Amino acid sequence: MKKMTLLFLFFGMVACTSESLSVKQASSLINNHIEEYPYFEKANFKLGEQKIRTKKDAAEWTLLTNLSSQELITLQTIDKHKKWLSKDSVLIVNVALTSKAAPFVIDQKKNSAQVKTFLFTLQENSDVQLELNNKTKATATAKLIKQPTPFAGLVKDKNANAEFITQKFVLKYKKETGWYVQK
């Protein structure tokens, strides 16, 4: 009788540990995945000596002075002169990154750096749409909120008419580890 009861309890526990995936569980998995592997857009940023015309390159100069005021870069004026028979002045400046820019820098070389322009985070209380393909694979669609970084002015916004993007995530199941987001 004891053996029969233990066998019944064992099968009951096995039946309770389900391979099924809930929307709440999928949201949690996606959120953890985004924290571990952040989603972002990137752009190249020129470093070193640059020639800037005050009128022709006004947008670039405004961006550089804005980044300098936030102490993300340093601007050192090397030379300033006015073009002959022109209303435009020419500045030669040296652009360098500061330590405050480190969280936004992906890769850095001698004369350029790759920087994050937009960061994406999972929308709170988002409706994650879950589609179970089979017992071990599912597709989840989530809304990611777009947050601009100080370097966002370097690029034209690819999705200017929306404050979010929809992203699909493939979820897989292994008996050893459970559900996880496929990279």
Buried (B, 14 or more C-beta within 10 A) or exposed (E): EEEEEEEEEEEEEEEEEEEEBEEEBBBBBBBEBBEEEEBBBBBEBEBEEBEBBBEEBEEBBEBBEEBBEEEBBEBEEEEEEEEEEEEEEBBBBEBEBEEEBEEBBEEBEEEEBBBBBBBBBBBEEBEBBBEBEEEBBBBBBBBBBBEEBBBBBBBEBEEEEEEBBEBEBEBBBEEEEEBBBEE
